[in-house]
Amino acid sequence: MIFVRQEDLKVGMRLAKPIYNKKGVLLYERDSKLTTQGIDSVKNFGIIGLYILEPAEPVPPMTEEDIEFERFQQATSFAIQDELKEIHDNRKLKNLPNIAASIIKGYGRLDHRINFVQNLRSKEDEIAKHSLNAAMLCAMISHKMNIRLSDQNEAVTAALVHGVGLLDVPDEIRDKKEKTEEDEKIIFECKRRGETIIESVFLSTPAIKRIVAQSTRMLNAFNHGSDLDTKKDVIGAKILCLARIFDDMTAMNDVNEPTSEISAVRFLMEHDEFFDPDMSRALMDSINLLAPGTTVELTNGDKGLVITENTSNILEPVVLSFGDNRIIDLGQKLIYGDLGIKDVMKTMDNRNIIDREALKKAGINL
């Protein structure tokens, strides 16, 4: 699999991932060949490029749930783009309650973990995709924490609109990889103006602006190493703060290398004085981090496969080492000391490398 930028796409290239239109209708299935019309669709949608299969490469496995996740992400991010523009330009809601309801219906009632795969972002869609992912994470975390449906809906809604002020950030600042102190001040002022917009749009539900403002204040304090008393902050703001930073760390774009989910979760847990450990655990209970078959790198440099999850500490599973074919229970600290998971090995499109065939050959049945 290779990533090909929009301007380099050629007729006849085989798709590694499906293409949907703005309503979520499938236009091109995986393994189908690109046509002139397909390339035009990519350009019209503002997609910066596609994942393309090598000439003899088989189609990588994806579950129906994975395919639906990507379809939902693509279609809903288009809808959020339109909605944020309407809120920003006209101070009106068009379809936001329905978008929030669809997120809660699809991802705020799950009874199992899902593969939370990041899609590549461009500067045109990064605000919408970040807002969507933050909203989905808020829905899942709040569900695992059994908070009230009204609080869940407020957190999801706040996540969807929290970035509306960023529409005012000048392109020359947004495109910078390294922001200056002055750039950060401008971005912060745009966020503050966004809060004013949110306040005017949600006059009947002031909790939305409160959640957005408090989560931004928390992130700003954390990023600048400032002390912050969060005792009076609402639970929705704390969930949104965690969702925003997790998505920022793991996001894919054509400038920065994303942090793996496992590294992002470890970061949250290492800062448990700021990020509520119960919320971090709710996040870990919502997404697949180290499912059986996941290929990992250990802290001693060896590679291995996860065999069994550790229900008491998901970061310490049982692993089959490639180096000597040993089975290592990382939860047994008296035996293995500080040996642990350094990171998860990823495919080019940011999916965990899963090798279930290797497990079968080792005589391990899932």
N, C-alpha and C positions, 0 to 999 in steps of 0.2 A: 504494500500500500504506500502511495506517495501523495503528498499534498501539491496540487497544481493551482496556481493563482488564476483568477478569472481571465486575465489577458492572455494566458498561455493555454487555455483549454482548446482541445481540438475535437472535431467531429470523429466519432468512433471510439473515443475513450470510454472505458467501462467504469461505471459508478460503484464505489465502495459503500456509499450510503444513499438512501432514497432522497428524492427531491419532492417537496410538497408546495402547493400554492399557498396564498395568504389565508385561505379558508381551511387549510389542512387536508385538501384533496390530493391524493397521490398523483404526481405527474410522471415520475420516472422511478421504477423499482431498482433495487440493488442489482448489479450485474448487467443492467441494460446499457446500451451504447448511447453516448451523447449525440444529439442531433443539433443542427443549426438553431432550431427552435429552443432546444434545451439550454444552449449556451446563452441565447437571448434572454431566457427566463432568469438565469443566474444573474445576468447583468441588471435586469430590471428590478430584481429583488434586493440588489445591493450586496449580494453574497461575495466575499472577497476571494473565494476559491472553493474547490471541491476535493474530497479524498477520492483518488482514482486507483483502481486495481492494476497491478502489473499484468502484462499480457497473459501469463500462464497462472496467475495467482487465483486460488479458489476464493469464493465469497466467505468472509469471516463469519463465524456463528453469531447470531443475535436472537434472543428470545422475543416472543410476541410482545412481552412487556417492555423490552428495550426499544423495540420499533415504535410502539405507541408513545413511549416517553419522548422520543425524538420528534415524532409527529406533533405531539402536544406542545413541545417547546417551540418548534418552528412557527406553528400557526398562532399560538398565543403571544409570542413576542411581537409578531406583526400587529396584532390587536392592541397590545400595550403601547406600541409606538404611536398608533393613531390616537389612543386615549390620552396619553401624556401631552401630545400636541394640542388636543382639544382643551385640556385643563389649563395648559400654559397660555394658550392664545385667547381663549374665550371664557375661562373660569367656569367651565361647565363639565358635567359628567355625561358621558354618552352611553358607555356599556360597562363601566367599571364594576358595578355590583354583580353582573353576570360573570365577568372574568374571575372575580374573587370566589364566587360560588362554584365555578368549574374547577378551580384549583383545590378548594376544600373537598369537593366531591371526589376528585381523582386522587388526591395525595394527602388529604387531611383526615383520612379514616383507614389508613392501611393497617393490616395486621401482620405485615412481614416487611423485611428490609428490601430496598430496591437498589439497582445500580444507578447512581446519580452521576451521569456522564456529562461533562462540560462540552458544549459546542464552541467552535471557533467564533470569535467576535470581531467585528469591524467597528470603526469609530461611529458608523451610522447606526448600529444596532446595540452597542454595548450597554447603553443605559437601560433599554427595554429588556435585554437578556439578563442583566444583573438584577433588575427589579423583579422579573419573573422568578429567577432562581431563589432570590431572597424570600419571596412570597411562598414558594413551594416548601422551602426549608422551614419557614415559620409555621406552615400548616402541619408539617410532619412533627416538628418538635413539640408544638402545643398539644397535638393529639396524644403523643407519648406521655406528656405531663398531665393529661386529663384536665386541662383547664376548660373553663366554660366556653360553649360554642360562640357566644357573643364576643368574648375576649379573643378567641381564635380568629374570628372574622375581622375584628379591628386590627389585629397584628398583620394579617394577610393584606388587608386593604392599605394599611400604612406602608407595608413593604412595596406594594405596587406603585405608590405615588411618591415615595421618599426622594426619588432622584429627579423630580420635575424641575427643580432649580438648576440642575446641571445642564439643562438645555441652553442656558445662557453663557456657559463657559466658552470663551473664544477657542476656535480650532487650534490656533498656534500654541495655546497652553495645553489643551487636551491631548495634542499629539506628542508632547514632550515625554521622553522616558524618565528624565530626572527633573522634578519640579523645584523651582526656587522658592524661597520663603515668601516672596511677593506673589508668586503663582498660587501658593496655598492660601494666601489671604483672599485672593480674588475668587478662588473656588469656594472658600468658606462663605463669602458674602453671597455668592450665587445660591448656596444651600439655604442661607437665611432668607433670601427673597423667595425661595421655593416654599419655605415654611409659611410665609405670609400668603402665598397663593393657596396652599393647602387649607389654611385657616379660613379663607374666604369661601372656598368650595364646600367645606365640611362644617358649616356653621351649626348645623343640628347635631353633629357628632364631634365635639371638640377633642375626644380621645385620640382621633387620628393624628391631628397636629401634635398633640402631647407625646405620642409614641415616637413620631418622627424626630421631634426636637430633642427628646431625651436620649434616643439612640445615637443621634449625631453628637451630642455633648459627651456621651460615654466614649465614643470612638475617638473624638478629638482629644479627650483627656488621656486615653490609653496611648495614642500615638505620640503624645508629647510627654509621657511619663509623669502626668500630673495626678495628684491625689483627688479622689472623687468619692463622695458619699452617695451611694445608690439606694439607700434604704427606702427613700420616698419615691423612687422611680417605679413605674408600673411594670408588670411582668411582660407585657407586650413589647415594651421598649428594650428590655434585657434580651428577649428572644430575638428581636430584630437586629440588635447590635451584634449578637453572635452570628446570626445568619449572614449579615453583611460582610463581616470580616472573613468568615469561612469561604464565602463565594469569591470575594476579592482575591484571596490567596490561591484558590484553585482554578480561577478563570483562565481560559485559553484565548490568546490573541497572537497577532503576528509580530509582537514586539518582545513580550516577556514570557519566559518559561514558567508554566504553572507549577505550583507546589502540589504534591500529591495529597490526596485526602487524608492519608495516614499521618503525614507530617503536619498537616493543618490541625487535625484533631489533637495530636501530641502537643502542639503549640498552645491550643486552648486549655488543655489540661495542666500544662506547666504554668499557666497564668490563672489558676483557679481562684486567686484572690480578687480577680476582676471578672472573669467569666464563670457564672454559676455552674458548679460541677454537675448538678442535676440536669441542666440544659445540655451540657456537653455529652452526658450519658444518653439523653434523649436523642441527640443527633446520631450518636453511634448506634443506637437501637433502630434508627430509621434507614440508614444506608449501608450497603455492603462495603466493608473495608478490607476484611481478610477472610473471604469466603473460601471453603475448601476448593483446592485447585489453583488458587492464586499463586503466581510466581513472585518470590520475594528475594531481597538481598539482606543477609544478616550482618550484624555489626562487625563480625570477624572477616567479612569479605566473601564468605561462601554464599552460594545461591541455593534456593530450596523451594519446596511446594508446601503450602498450608494443607494439612490433612484434616485437622479438627479445630473448630473455633473454641476459644476459652470463654465460657459464659460469664465467669466472674471478672475477667480482664481481657477484653477483646484484643488488646495489643500483645498478648502472650499466648498465641495458639500453639498447637502441636505441628511441627514442621518436619518434612522429609528432606534431609540434606542431599544435594546433588553430589557433593564432594566425596562422601564416604557411605552414602545410602543409609545413614543413621536416622532414626526417628528421635527428634528432640522436642521435649515438652518444655517450652520456654517459661512456663509457670513454675517449674521446679528450680527455684533460685539457689537452693543449697547445692544442686548438682551443676547448674550451668551459669551461676553467678550473674554477671551483667550482660550476658549474651542476649540479644534481642533482634527485633526487626529494624533494619536501617531504613528500608523503603520498599515500596511495591514497584515491580517492573511493569512498564506501560507500553501499549502499542502507540503508533504515531498519532492516532486520533484520540489519545488520552484514555483508553480503556485498559483496565487491569488485564494483564496477560494470564489467561486461564488455561491450564493444561490438565484436563481430566483424564486424557489418555495415559499420561505418565503415572497417574494414580492407579489406574487399572492395571498397568504393566507391573506395578509394584505390589499388586495383590490387595489393594485397598479399595473397597467398595463404598460408595457414598450412599 
